[in-house]
Amino acid sequence: MSKEDAEQLAYVVSQQKTFLTHNRTDFEALAQQYFAAGQSHYGMIIAVRCPPYEIARRLFAILNQVTADEMQNQLHYI
């Protein structure tokens, strides 16, 4: 995990946004750090590498089922 990963997540949290990434290993670790420290984030969506249209399809499926409040402190995999 790099310092940049933590900075990216901190920025997204400051903007109250959900984070979308392919970087499963580092962002799972960051989610665990946030949990251990009692910090909140606005959700992370971890996508496997696949064509962009497939990522969009999977992302829209989550967005149609989960509210912003329900995303808070959650990890979703697409």
PDB file of N, CA, C and O in Angstrom:
ATOM      1  N   MET A   1       0.856  -1.172   0.000  1.00  0.00           N
ATOM      2  CA  MET A   1       0.000   0.000   0.000  1.00  0.00           C
ATOM      3  C   MET A   1       0.898   1.230   0.000  1.00  0.00           C
ATOM      4  O   MET A   1       1.879   1.304   0.740  1.00  0.00           O
ATOM      5  N   SER A   2       0.548   2.175  -0.830  1.00  0.00           N
ATOM      6  CA  SER A   2       1.365   3.378  -0.919  1.00  0.00           C
ATOM      7  C   SER A   2       0.696   4.539  -0.183  1.00  0.00           C
ATOM      8  O   SER A   2      -0.495   4.512   0.127  1.00  0.00           O
ATOM      9  N   LYS A   3       1.502   5.542   0.078  1.00  0.00           N
ATOM     10  CA  LYS A   3       0.986   6.755   0.711  1.00  0.00           C
ATOM     11  C   LYS A   3      -0.095   7.377  -0.174  1.00  0.00           C
ATOM     12  O   LYS A   3      -1.067   7.945   0.325  1.00  0.00           O
ATOM     13  N   GLU A   4       0.084   7.264  -1.488  1.00  0.00           N
ATOM     14  CA  GLU A   4      -0.888   7.835  -2.418  1.00  0.00           C
ATOM     15  C   GLU A   4      -2.259   7.182  -2.273  1.00  0.00           C
ATOM     16  O   GLU A   4      -3.280   7.861  -2.389  1.00  0.00           O
ATOM     17  N   ASP A   5      -2.297   5.862  -2.018  1.00  0.00           N
ATOM     18  CA  ASP A   5      -3.575   5.180  -1.816  1.00  0.00           C
ATOM     19  C   ASP A   5      -4.323   5.790  -0.638  1.00  0.00           C
ATOM     20  O   ASP A   5      -5.512   6.093  -0.737  1.00  0.00           O
ATOM     21  N   ALA A   6      -3.630   5.966   0.463  1.00  0.00           N
ATOM     22  CA  ALA A   6      -4.238   6.545   1.660  1.00  0.00           C
ATOM     23  C   ALA A   6      -4.680   7.985   1.399  1.00  0.00           C
ATOM     24  O   ALA A   6      -5.734   8.408   1.873  1.00  0.00           O
ATOM     25  N   GLU A   7      -3.880   8.733   0.649  1.00  0.00           N
ATOM     26  CA  GLU A   7      -4.241  10.113   0.321  1.00  0.00           C
ATOM     27  C   GLU A   7      -5.466  10.162  -0.581  1.00  0.00           C
ATOM     28  O   GLU A   7      -6.329  11.023  -0.411  1.00  0.00           O
ATOM     29  N   GLN A   8      -5.548   9.239  -1.545  1.00  0.00           N
ATOM     30  CA  GLN A   8      -6.720   9.188  -2.424  1.00  0.00           C
ATOM     31  C   GLN A   8      -7.982   8.908  -1.611  1.00  0.00           C
ATOM     32  O   GLN A   8      -9.007   9.563  -1.796  1.00  0.00           O
ATOM     33  N   LEU A   9      -7.899   7.940  -0.721  1.00  0.00           N
ATOM     34  CA  LEU A   9      -9.058   7.607   0.086  1.00  0.00           C
ATOM     35  C   LEU A   9      -9.423   8.769   1.012  1.00  0.00           C
ATOM     36  O   LEU A   9     -10.604   9.082   1.166  1.00  0.00           O
ATOM     37  N   ALA A  10      -8.453   9.395   1.614  1.00  0.00           N
ATOM     38  CA  ALA A  10      -8.725  10.537   2.491  1.00  0.00           C
ATOM     39  C   ALA A  10      -9.423  11.658   1.716  1.00  0.00           C
ATOM     40  O   ALA A  10     -10.345  12.289   2.233  1.00  0.00           O
ATOM     41  N   TYR A  11      -8.990  11.901   0.489  1.00  0.00           N
ATOM     42  CA  TYR A  11      -9.633  12.936  -0.330  1.00  0.00           C
ATOM     43  C   TYR A  11     -11.085  12.563  -0.622  1.00  0.00           C
ATOM     44  O   TYR A  11     -11.981  13.397  -0.483  1.00  0.00           O
ATOM     45  N   VAL A  12     -11.319  11.316  -1.024  1.00  0.00           N
ATOM     46  CA  VAL A  12     -12.680  10.874  -1.340  1.00  0.00           C
ATOM     47  C   VAL A  12     -13.565  10.969  -0.100  1.00  0.00           C
ATOM     48  O   VAL A  12     -14.721  11.380  -0.192  1.00  0.00           O
ATOM     49  N   VAL A  13     -13.033  10.596   1.048  1.00  0.00           N
ATOM     50  CA  VAL A  13     -13.791  10.707   2.300  1.00  0.00           C
ATOM     51  C   VAL A  13     -14.126  12.177   2.576  1.00  0.00           C
ATOM     52  O   VAL A  13     -15.242  12.492   2.989  1.00  0.00           O
ATOM     53  N   SER A  14     -13.170  13.066   2.351  1.00  0.00           N
ATOM     54  CA  SER A  14     -13.425  14.491   2.591  1.00  0.00           C
ATOM     55  C   SER A  14     -14.527  15.026   1.676  1.00  0.00           C
ATOM     56  O   SER A  14     -15.194  16.005   2.008  1.00  0.00           O
ATOM     57  N   GLN A  15     -14.712  14.385   0.532  1.00  0.00           N
ATOM     58  CA  GLN A  15     -15.750  14.776  -0.415  1.00  0.00           C
ATOM     59  C   GLN A  15     -17.049  13.995  -0.217  1.00  0.00           C
ATOM     60  O   GLN A  15     -18.031  14.220  -0.924  1.00  0.00           O
ATOM     61  N   GLN A  16     -17.045  13.079   0.749  1.00  0.00           N
ATOM     62  CA  GLN A  16     -18.196  12.228   1.062  1.00  0.00           C
ATOM     63  C   GLN A  16     -18.644  11.420  -0.163  1.00  0.00           C
ATOM     64  O   GLN A  16     -19.830  11.361  -0.487  1.00  0.00           O
ATOM     65  N   LYS A  17     -17.676  10.808  -0.827  1.00  0.00           N
ATOM     66  CA  LYS A  17     -17.930  10.025  -2.038  1.00  0.00           C
ATOM     67  C   LYS A  17     -17.523   8.575  -1.821  1.00  0.00           C
ATOM     68  O   LYS A  17     -16.694   8.270  -0.964  1.00  0.00           O
ATOM     69  N   THR A  18     -18.113   7.695  -2.605  1.00  0.00           N
ATOM     70  CA  THR A  18     -17.728   6.283  -2.635  1.00  0.00           C
ATOM     71  C   THR A  18     -16.546   6.130  -3.574  1.00  0.00           C
ATOM     72  O   THR A  18     -16.462   6.815  -4.594  1.00  0.00           O
ATOM     73  N   PHE A  19     -15.637   5.233  -3.232  1.00  0.00           N
ATOM     74  CA  PHE A  19     -14.399   5.030  -3.992  1.00  0.00           C
ATOM     75  C   PHE A  19     -14.524   3.782  -4.853  1.00  0.00           C
ATOM     76  O   PHE A  19     -14.919   2.728  -4.354  1.00  0.00           O
ATOM     77  N   LEU A  20     -14.197   3.881  -6.130  1.00  0.00           N
ATOM     78  CA  LEU A  20     -14.186   2.752  -7.061  1.00  0.00           C
ATOM     79  C   LEU A  20     -12.742   2.472  -7.452  1.00  0.00           C
ATOM     80  O   LEU A  20     -12.020   3.381  -7.860  1.00  0.00           O
ATOM     81  N   THR A  21     -12.316   1.209  -7.330  1.00  0.00           N
ATOM     82  CA  THR A  21     -10.925   0.855  -7.615  1.00  0.00           C
ATOM     83  C   THR A  21     -10.806  -0.575  -8.113  1.00  0.00           C
ATOM     84  O   THR A  21     -11.700  -1.396  -7.910  1.00  0.00           O
ATOM     85  N   HIS A  22      -9.693  -0.857  -8.766  1.00  0.00           N
ATOM     86  CA  HIS A  22      -9.301  -2.231  -9.107  1.00  0.00           C
ATOM     87  C   HIS A  22      -8.318  -2.770  -8.068  1.00  0.00           C
ATOM     88  O   HIS A  22      -8.034  -3.968  -8.048  1.00  0.00           O
ATOM     89  N   ASN A  23      -7.808  -1.907  -7.220  1.00  0.00           N
ATOM     90  CA  ASN A  23      -6.718  -2.227  -6.298  1.00  0.00           C
ATOM     91  C   ASN A  23      -7.274  -2.880  -5.025  1.00  0.00           C
ATOM     92  O   ASN A  23      -7.376  -2.243  -3.976  1.00  0.00           O
ATOM     93  N   ARG A  24      -7.623  -4.143  -5.143  1.00  0.00           N
ATOM     94  CA  ARG A  24      -8.268  -4.867  -4.047  1.00  0.00           C
ATOM     95  C   ARG A  24      -7.384  -4.954  -2.802  1.00  0.00           C
ATOM     96  O   ARG A  24      -7.826  -4.627  -1.701  1.00  0.00           O
ATOM     97  N   THR A  25      -6.167  -5.383  -2.974  1.00  0.00           N
ATOM     98  CA  THR A  25      -5.286  -5.642  -1.832  1.00  0.00           C
ATOM     99  C   THR A  25      -5.101  -4.412  -0.960  1.00  0.00           C
ATOM    100  O   THR A  25      -5.300  -4.469   0.253  1.00  0.00           O
ATOM    101  N   ASP A  26      -4.721  -3.303  -1.575  1.00  0.00           N
ATOM    102  CA  ASP A  26      -4.421  -2.102  -0.793  1.00  0.00           C
ATOM    103  C   ASP A  26      -5.669  -1.493  -0.165  1.00  0.00           C
ATOM    104  O   ASP A  26      -5.629  -1.038   0.978  1.00  0.00           O
ATOM    105  N   PHE A  27      -6.772  -1.481  -0.900  1.00  0.00           N
ATOM    106  CA  PHE A  27      -7.954  -0.815  -0.364  1.00  0.00           C
ATOM    107  C   PHE A  27      -8.724  -1.687   0.623  1.00  0.00           C
ATOM    108  O   PHE A  27      -9.446  -1.155   1.466  1.00  0.00           O
ATOM    109  N   GLU A  28      -8.591  -2.996   0.544  1.00  0.00           N
ATOM    110  CA  GLU A  28      -9.116  -3.834   1.623  1.00  0.00           C
ATOM    111  C   GLU A  28      -8.347  -3.541   2.911  1.00  0.00           C
ATOM    112  O   GLU A  28      -8.938  -3.451   3.987  1.00  0.00           O
ATOM    113  N   ALA A  29      -7.034  -3.394   2.796  1.00  0.00           N
ATOM    114  CA  ALA A  29      -6.210  -3.079   3.966  1.00  0.00           C
ATOM    115  C   ALA A  29      -6.570  -1.706   4.525  1.00  0.00           C
ATOM    116  O   ALA A  29      -6.641  -1.537   5.743  1.00  0.00           O
ATOM    117  N   LEU A  30      -6.797  -0.728   3.655  1.00  0.00           N
ATOM    118  CA  LEU A  30      -7.194   0.597   4.125  1.00  0.00           C
ATOM    119  C   LEU A  30      -8.563   0.554   4.812  1.00  0.00           C
ATOM    120  O   LEU A  30      -8.772   1.226   5.822  1.00  0.00           O
ATOM    121  N   ALA A  31      -9.478  -0.221   4.275  1.00  0.00           N
ATOM    122  CA  ALA A  31     -10.799  -0.357   4.909  1.00  0.00           C
ATOM    123  C   ALA A  31     -10.643  -0.942   6.305  1.00  0.00           C
ATOM    124  O   ALA A  31     -11.310  -0.503   7.241  1.00  0.00           O
ATOM    125  N   GLN A  32      -9.764  -1.933   6.449  1.00  0.00           N
ATOM    126  CA  GLN A  32      -9.525  -2.525   7.770  1.00  0.00           C
ATOM    127  C   GLN A  32      -8.902  -1.504   8.720  1.00  0.00           C
ATOM    128  O   GLN A  32      -9.248  -1.460   9.901  1.00  0.00           O
ATOM    129  N   GLN A  33      -7.992  -0.689   8.210  1.00  0.00           N
ATOM    130  CA  GLN A  33      -7.380   0.356   9.043  1.00  0.00           C
ATOM    131  C   GLN A  33      -8.429   1.362   9.511  1.00  0.00           C
ATOM    132  O   GLN A  33      -8.443   1.761  10.676  1.00  0.00           O
ATOM    133  N   TYR A  34      -9.293   1.763   8.605  1.00  0.00           N
ATOM    134  CA  TYR A  34     -10.360   2.700   8.976  1.00  0.00           C
ATOM    135  C   TYR A  34     -11.243   2.082  10.061  1.00  0.00           C
ATOM    136  O   TYR A  34     -11.579   2.745  11.042  1.00  0.00           O
ATOM    137  N   PHE A  35     -11.616   0.821   9.885  1.00  0.00           N
ATOM    138  CA  PHE A  35     -12.465   0.145  10.862  1.00  0.00           C
ATOM    139  C   PHE A  35     -11.775   0.075  12.223  1.00  0.00           C
ATOM    140  O   PHE A  35     -12.386   0.375  13.249  1.00  0.00           O
ATOM    141  N   ALA A  36     -10.503  -0.321  12.228  1.00  0.00           N
ATOM    142  CA  ALA A  36      -9.751  -0.463  13.480  1.00  0.00           C
ATOM    143  C   ALA A  36      -9.602   0.879  14.201  1.00  0.00           C
ATOM    144  O   ALA A  36      -9.581   0.931  15.431  1.00  0.00           O
ATOM    145  N   ALA A  37      -9.499   1.948  13.438  1.00  0.00           N
ATOM    146  CA  ALA A  37      -9.318   3.278  14.017  1.00  0.00           C
ATOM    147  C   ALA A  37     -10.647   3.963  14.332  1.00  0.00           C
ATOM    148  O   ALA A  37     -10.664   5.074  14.863  1.00  0.00           O
ATOM    149  N   GLY A  38     -11.757   3.305  14.006  1.00  0.00           N
ATOM    150  CA  GLY A  38     -13.067   3.908  14.237  1.00  0.00           C
ATOM    151  C   GLY A  38     -13.388   5.038  13.279  1.00  0.00           C
ATOM    152  O   GLY A  38     -14.234   5.884  13.569  1.00  0.00           O
ATOM    153  N   GLN A  39     -12.714   5.055  12.134  1.00  0.00           N
ATOM    154  CA  GLN A  39     -12.950   6.088  11.125  1.00  0.00           C
ATOM    155  C   GLN A  39     -14.036   5.615  10.157  1.00  0.00           C
ATOM    156  O   GLN A  39     -14.221   4.418   9.940  1.00  0.00           O
ATOM    157  N   SER A  40     -14.738   6.571   9.592  1.00  0.00           N
ATOM    158  CA  SER A  40     -15.775   6.255   8.615  1.00  0.00           C
ATOM    159  C   SER A  40     -15.317   6.586   7.211  1.00  0.00           C
ATOM    160  O   SER A  40     -14.508   7.491   7.003  1.00  0.00           O
ATOM    161  N   HIS A  41     -15.840   5.847   6.251  1.00  0.00           N
ATOM    162  CA  HIS A  41     -15.682   6.180   4.835  1.00  0.00           C
ATOM    163  C   HIS A  41     -17.051   6.025   4.203  1.00  0.00           C
ATOM    164  O   HIS A  41     -17.987   5.548   4.843  1.00  0.00           O
ATOM    165  N   TYR A  42     -17.166   6.420   2.973  1.00  0.00           N
ATOM    166  CA  TYR A  42     -18.464   6.438   2.311  1.00  0.00           C
ATOM    167  C   TYR A  42     -18.630   5.285   1.330  1.00  0.00           C
ATOM    168  O   TYR A  42     -19.404   5.369   0.376  1.00  0.00           O
ATOM    169  N   GLY A  43     -17.903   4.226   1.576  1.00  0.00           N
ATOM    170  CA  GLY A  43     -18.018   3.021   0.778  1.00  0.00           C
ATOM    171  C   GLY A  43     -16.887   2.874  -0.221  1.00  0.00           C
ATOM    172  O   GLY A  43     -16.335   3.848  -0.732  1.00  0.00           O
ATOM    173  N   MET A  44     -16.569   1.625  -0.474  1.00  0.00           N
ATOM    174  CA  MET A  44     -15.571   1.281  -1.488  1.00  0.00           C
ATOM    175  C   MET A  44     -16.151   0.194  -2.358  1.00  0.00           C
ATOM    176  O   MET A  44     -16.742  -0.771  -1.875  1.00  0.00           O
ATOM    177  N   ILE A  45     -15.970   0.371  -3.655  1.00  0.00           N
ATOM    178  CA  ILE A  45     -16.387  -0.632  -4.627  1.00  0.00           C
ATOM    179  C   ILE A  45     -15.127  -1.119  -5.308  1.00  0.00           C
ATOM    180  O   ILE A  45     -14.388  -0.343  -5.914  1.00  0.00           O
ATOM    181  N   ILE A  46     -14.893  -2.412  -5.200  1.00  0.00           N
ATOM    182  CA  ILE A  46     -13.693  -3.015  -5.777  1.00  0.00           C
ATOM    183  C   ILE A  46     -14.118  -3.823  -6.999  1.00  0.00           C
ATOM    184  O   ILE A  46     -14.919  -4.753  -6.900  1.00  0.00           O
ATOM    185  N   ALA A  47     -13.572  -3.455  -8.136  1.00  0.00           N
ATOM    186  CA  ALA A  47     -13.945  -4.071  -9.407  1.00  0.00           C
ATOM    187  C   ALA A  47     -12.841  -4.983  -9.904  1.00  0.00           C
ATOM    188  O   ALA A  47     -11.659  -4.647  -9.827  1.00  0.00           O
ATOM    189  N   VAL A  48     -13.239  -6.145 -10.417  1.00  0.00           N
ATOM    190  CA  VAL A  48     -12.278  -7.005 -11.101  1.00  0.00           C
ATOM    191  C   VAL A  48     -12.007  -6.392 -12.467  1.00  0.00           C
ATOM    192  O   VAL A  48     -12.809  -5.617 -12.988  1.00  0.00           O
ATOM    193  N   ARG A  49     -10.886  -6.745 -13.023  1.00  0.00           N
ATOM    194  CA  ARG A  49     -10.550  -6.213 -14.349  1.00  0.00           C
ATOM    195  C   ARG A  49     -11.411  -6.906 -15.388  1.00  0.00           C
ATOM    196  O   ARG A  49     -11.355  -8.123 -15.560  1.00  0.00           O
ATOM    197  N   CYS A  50     -12.200  -6.111 -16.071  1.00  0.00           N
ATOM    198  CA  CYS A  50     -13.043  -6.596 -17.153  1.00  0.00           C
ATOM    199  C   CYS A  50     -13.349  -5.401 -18.050  1.00  0.00           C
ATOM    200  O   CYS A  50     -12.987  -4.274 -17.713  1.00  0.00           O
ATOM    201  N   PRO A  51     -14.005  -5.625 -19.175  1.00  0.00           N
ATOM    202  CA  PRO A  51     -14.285  -4.501 -20.073  1.00  0.00           C
ATOM    203  C   PRO A  51     -15.083  -3.394 -19.373  1.00  0.00           C
ATOM    204  O   PRO A  51     -15.910  -3.667 -18.503  1.00  0.00           O
ATOM    205  N   PRO A  52     -14.824  -2.152 -19.762  1.00  0.00           N
ATOM    206  CA  PRO A  52     -15.504  -1.026 -19.111  1.00  0.00           C
ATOM    207  C   PRO A  52     -17.029  -1.135 -19.107  1.00  0.00           C
ATOM    208  O   PRO A  52     -17.665  -0.770 -18.119  1.00  0.00           O
ATOM    209  N   TYR A  53     -17.616  -1.624 -20.179  1.00  0.00           N
ATOM    210  CA  TYR A  53     -19.077  -1.734 -20.208  1.00  0.00           C
ATOM    211  C   TYR A  53     -19.572  -2.720 -19.150  1.00  0.00           C
ATOM    212  O   TYR A  53     -20.665  -2.546 -18.613  1.00  0.00           O
ATOM    213  N   GLU A  54     -18.784  -3.750 -18.844  1.00  0.00           N
ATOM    214  CA  GLU A  54     -19.171  -4.718 -17.820  1.00  0.00           C
ATOM    215  C   GLU A  54     -19.053  -4.091 -16.424  1.00  0.00           C
ATOM    216  O   GLU A  54     -19.900  -4.324 -15.562  1.00  0.00           O
ATOM    217  N   ILE A  55     -18.011  -3.306 -16.211  1.00  0.00           N
ATOM    218  CA  ILE A  55     -17.872  -2.601 -14.935  1.00  0.00           C
ATOM    219  C   ILE A  55     -19.052  -1.646 -14.759  1.00  0.00           C
ATOM    220  O   ILE A  55     -19.639  -1.580 -13.679  1.00  0.00           O
ATOM    221  N   ALA A  56     -19.400  -0.913 -15.804  1.00  0.00           N
ATOM    222  CA  ALA A  56     -20.531   0.016 -15.728  1.00  0.00           C
ATOM    223  C   ALA A  56     -21.826  -0.732 -15.425  1.00  0.00           C
ATOM    224  O   ALA A  56     -22.623  -0.275 -14.606  1.00  0.00           O
ATOM    225  N   ARG A  57     -22.042  -1.863 -16.066  1.00  0.00           N
ATOM    226  CA  ARG A  57     -23.256  -2.648 -15.840  1.00  0.00           C
ATOM    227  C   ARG A  57     -23.338  -3.083 -14.380  1.00  0.00           C
ATOM    228  O   ARG A  57     -24.386  -2.961 -13.746  1.00  0.00           O
ATOM    229  N   ARG A  58     -22.230  -3.589 -13.854  1.00  0.00           N
ATOM    230  CA  ARG A  58     -22.199  -4.047 -12.463  1.00  0.00           C
ATOM    231  C   ARG A  58     -22.354  -2.880 -11.494  1.00  0.00           C
ATOM    232  O   ARG A  58     -23.033  -2.998 -10.474  1.00  0.00           O
ATOM    233  N   LEU A  59     -21.725  -1.757 -11.815  1.00  0.00           N
ATOM    234  CA  LEU A  59     -21.822  -0.571 -10.969  1.00  0.00           C
ATOM    235  C   LEU A  59     -23.269  -0.072 -10.913  1.00  0.00           C
ATOM    236  O   LEU A  59     -23.771   0.244  -9.834  1.00  0.00           O
ATOM    237  N   PHE A  60     -23.931  -0.001 -12.049  1.00  0.00           N
ATOM    238  CA  PHE A  60     -25.329   0.440 -12.070  1.00  0.00           C
ATOM    239  C   PHE A  60     -26.227  -0.509 -11.285  1.00  0.00           C
ATOM    240  O   PHE A  60     -27.202  -0.070 -10.674  1.00  0.00           O
ATOM    241  N   ALA A  61     -25.919  -1.785 -11.291  1.00  0.00           N
ATOM    242  CA  ALA A  61     -26.702  -2.747 -10.505  1.00  0.00           C
ATOM    243  C   ALA A  61     -26.619  -2.413  -9.023  1.00  0.00           C
ATOM    244  O   ALA A  61     -27.630  -2.456  -8.322  1.00  0.00           O
ATOM    245  N   ILE A  62     -25.419  -2.080  -8.538  1.00  0.00           N
ATOM    246  CA  ILE A  62     -25.267  -1.691  -7.126  1.00  0.00           C
ATOM    247  C   ILE A  62     -25.980  -0.367  -6.858  1.00  0.00           C
ATOM    248  O   ILE A  62     -26.693  -0.233  -5.864  1.00  0.00           O
ATOM    249  N   LEU A  63     -25.788   0.605  -7.740  1.00  0.00           N
ATOM    250  CA  LEU A  63     -26.380   1.926  -7.523  1.00  0.00           C
ATOM    251  C   LEU A  63     -27.906   1.878  -7.512  1.00  0.00           C
ATOM    252  O   LEU A  63     -28.550   2.721  -6.886  1.00  0.00           O
ATOM    253  N   ASN A  64     -28.478   0.913  -8.192  1.00  0.00           N
ATOM    254  CA  ASN A  64     -29.937   0.768  -8.207  1.00  0.00           C
ATOM    255  C   ASN A  64     -30.472   0.026  -6.987  1.00  0.00           C
ATOM    256  O   ASN A  64     -31.683  -0.001  -6.768  1.00  0.00           O
ATOM    257  N   GLN A  65     -29.593  -0.576  -6.193  1.00  0.00           N
ATOM    258  CA  GLN A  65     -30.035  -1.382  -5.058  1.00  0.00           C
ATOM    259  C   GLN A  65     -29.626  -0.830  -3.702  1.00  0.00           C
ATOM    260  O   GLN A  65     -30.249  -1.155  -2.692  1.00  0.00           O
ATOM    261  N   VAL A  66     -28.592  -0.001  -3.662  1.00  0.00           N
ATOM    262  CA  VAL A  66     -28.011   0.435  -2.391  1.00  0.00           C
ATOM    263  C   VAL A  66     -28.046   1.957  -2.322  1.00  0.00           C
ATOM    264  O   VAL A  66     -27.645   2.638  -3.266  1.00  0.00           O
ATOM    265  N   THR A  67     -28.526   2.485  -1.200  1.00  0.00           N
ATOM    266  CA  THR A  67     -28.533   3.939  -1.010  1.00  0.00           C
ATOM    267  C   THR A  67     -27.148   4.415  -0.565  1.00  0.00           C
ATOM    268  O   THR A  67     -26.299   3.620  -0.163  1.00  0.00           O
ATOM    269  N   ALA A  68     -26.948   5.713  -0.647  1.00  0.00           N
ATOM    270  CA  ALA A  68     -25.679   6.290  -0.192  1.00  0.00           C
ATOM    271  C   ALA A  68     -25.451   5.993   1.286  1.00  0.00           C
ATOM    272  O   ALA A  68     -24.327   5.691   1.687  1.00  0.00           O
ATOM    273  N   ASP A  69     -26.500   6.076   2.099  1.00  0.00           N
ATOM    274  CA  ASP A  69     -26.361   5.769   3.521  1.00  0.00           C
ATOM    275  C   ASP A  69     -25.968   4.316   3.747  1.00  0.00           C
ATOM    276  O   ASP A  69     -25.186   4.015   4.649  1.00  0.00           O
ATOM    277  N   GLU A  70     -26.503   3.417   2.934  1.00  0.00           N
ATOM    278  CA  GLU A  70     -26.176   1.992   3.062  1.00  0.00           C
ATOM    279  C   GLU A  70     -24.755   1.681   2.603  1.00  0.00           C
ATOM    280  O   GLU A  70     -24.191   0.661   2.999  1.00  0.00           O
ATOM    281  N   MET A  71     -24.177   2.533   1.786  1.00  0.00           N
ATOM    282  CA  MET A  71     -22.800   2.330   1.314  1.00  0.00           C
ATOM    283  C   MET A  71     -21.770   2.671   2.380  1.00  0.00           C
ATOM    284  O   MET A  71     -20.642   2.178   2.338  1.00  0.00           O
ATOM    285  N   GLN A  72     -22.152   3.511   3.333  1.00  0.00           N
ATOM    286  CA  GLN A  72     -21.181   3.986   4.315  1.00  0.00           C
ATOM    287  C   GLN A  72     -20.521   2.817   5.032  1.00  0.00           C
ATOM    288  O   GLN A  72     -21.190   1.927   5.557  1.00  0.00           O
ATOM    289  N   ASN A  73     -19.186   2.844   5.040  1.00  0.00           N
ATOM    290  CA  ASN A  73     -18.331   1.850   5.700  1.00  0.00           C
ATOM    291  C   ASN A  73     -18.459   0.440   5.124  1.00  0.00           C
ATOM    292  O   ASN A  73     -18.129  -0.537   5.796  1.00  0.00           O
ATOM    293  N   GLN A  74     -18.933   0.333   3.895  1.00  0.00           N
ATOM    294  CA  GLN A  74     -19.120  -0.974   3.261  1.00  0.00           C
ATOM    295  C   GLN A  74     -18.120  -1.168   2.138  1.00  0.00           C
ATOM    296  O   GLN A  74     -17.669  -0.213   1.505  1.00  0.00           O
ATOM    297  N   LEU A  75     -17.785  -2.429   1.907  1.00  0.00           N
ATOM    298  CA  LEU A  75     -17.011  -2.842   0.734  1.00  0.00           C
ATOM    299  C   LEU A  75     -17.940  -3.648  -0.152  1.00  0.00           C
ATOM    300  O   LEU A  75     -18.616  -4.563   0.318  1.00  0.00           O
ATOM    301  N   HIS A  76     -17.975  -3.313  -1.425  1.00  0.00           N
ATOM    302  CA  HIS A  76     -18.743  -4.087  -2.394  1.00  0.00           C
ATOM    303  C   HIS A  76     -17.794  -4.527  -3.491  1.00  0.00           C
ATOM    304  O   HIS A  76     -16.876  -3.800  -3.870  1.00  0.00           O
ATOM    305  N   TYR A  77     -18.027  -5.709  -3.986  1.00  0.00           N
ATOM    306  CA  TYR A  77     -17.181  -6.277  -5.032  1.00  0.00           C
ATOM    307  C   TYR A  77     -18.004  -6.441  -6.301  1.00  0.00           C
ATOM    308  O   TYR A  77     -19.105  -6.990  -6.273  1.00  0.00           O
ATOM    309  N   ILE A  78     -17.460  -5.962  -7.411  1.00  0.00           N
ATOM    310  CA  ILE A  78     -18.150  -6.129  -8.688  1.00  0.00           C
ATOM    311  C   ILE A  78     -17.204  -6.720  -9.717  1.00  0.00           C
ATOM    312  O   ILE A  78     -17.596  -6.939 -10.863  1.00  0.00           O
TER     313      ILE A  78
END
